[in-house]
Amino acid sequence: MQKSSNRTKFRNLRNLEFKRQRKFSRPGISDHSTDKTQDQSAKIKSRLLIVWGLLIAAGLGLVFNLYRLQIIQGSKLTQRARNQQMVNLRPFMPRRPVVDRNNNLLAIDRPVYTLYTHPKLFDKSNEEMAQQLAPILNKDATALLKTFESKKSGILLANGVSENIADRLISLRLNGLEFIQKYSRFYPQGDLVADVVGYVNLDRRGQAGVEYSQEKLLERSVQTVRLSRAGNGALMPDHAPEGFLHFDDLQLQLTIDSRLQRAARAALKQQIEKFQAKRGAVIVMDAMDGSLLALVAQPTYNANEYSKADISLFKNWTVADLYEPGSTFKPLNIAIALENGVIKPDDVFSDSGTLKVADRVIKNAEKNGYRRINIAEILQTSSNIGMVQIIQRLRPPVYYNWLERLGLGQKVDTDLPFEVGGRLKSQEEFMASPIEPATTSFGQGFSLTPLQLVQMQGALANGGKLVTPHVVRGLIDTKGQNHYSPNLTPPRQIFSPTTTQKVVEMMETVVSEGTGKAAQINGYRIGGKTGTAQKASPNGGYIPGARITSFVAILPVESPRYVVLAVVDEPKGENAYGSTVAAPIVKTVMETLIPLEQLAPSKK
């Protein structure tokens, strides 16, 4: 029983093992499990490959983009960044000041302010603000109150407020006031030197005088600089180039003497008012170098208020208008005749008061009978008849050539703007009739500017040289050191010193004995010549009753150096002549010139 039971257990165990083996060895069960595992592994690998592929692609993309940004577009992007971080700035540079020969200020840039008000920001009532601001701004308080009530903000209250007024307003500590600074050209002397200095317009461009002709000297050179700015746009001064806001201390110095200019203008105005003249001019020149010590035209304008002036005044008529000089040209004709040897200083001529030339009859300005006069007396009495006879001794081509040598028909070489050339008839017209040389002998039939006449008279005063009339001395610094001098045309010898000295001594008799007695100054030898000429009409011929009076002086006779010319256009009255109108002006100017230039009395 026991063995049978053991066999049964053994058999059961074997059957169980057999079943177990059959269970695990059934067809398809083992392959399916393996495939499933392999599929899972494949999926994992494919996912990993995709992830790695994406990572590699992204990396390659980053590398390529980095290469594009750093290498391909690097310089372009760098420049763009710098443009965003930098700003081009052209700092404001004031124009150089203008001073006279004694460093008196004639023109300067000064800060001025545009004043805006914002009533909504007032911490006082509109009425209180109006009452407080009115006397400072020189305005009516009631009008200011209406202005404040018209708008809440942004009211333009005043333009060109001076620095002193602005400081007074700022010191009041009033809310609602806004000051915007700018620079404006200021002329401390007002109208004294406007004829020479000119003015600057709102665009800061010179429009007349040396402000126009010397623009390059007056404008300081300035370069555009690049400054860094922060992210909020504010400039970073730490990155500014060293000294980029510094500018030179140079100033334009003129040859003009303000003291002499003032005396000349006062004397000229007095005579213009006395004789109700249209206009006048005074010029003082140092004949040694052509420097102009005074140049006055009247009427004139205040350069600080140029917008109120007649635009015709902006062109200085001493260089921009022509006139017939009349008898003031006679000394030059005598110099031409002496230089050519057709006359001698002691020659005597017959003057009957009239002389027929071709189909014309020439007369003296003043009636006189027959007389015998020498050359000095021809100048003393301003004899037209004597002058015609002198020039008739010259062959017309020779005379014409000398007129051209003097510069007639040409422009004056000067640093003043708007100059015009004189008018001289062509050589063919000049020689077509003997009347042309005849009228030219006493200063008619041609025209020039007052400045050109001074230049020619200067040749009599300096030994026969034509110099360049000029007003610019150069650029100097605040210590007086010169940094620039203009290149002037070298003087051109026209007459011999012997000839010019003889002519000046003849001119002295005009002042001592002739028509120029009104210019006498005790203790000084002065040469001069009066002129009272008919005024030419733009349409030809002469304006009935209109005349131009003038007087030119050279001093001192023993050592000639200075030329003084006064011209008065269309004076009224029967007694309006060069001797009565212009000569007193020249005397007053010379009385100021003598102490300024420390001219010693003449030794007789």
Disulfide bonds with the S-S distance in Angstrom:
none
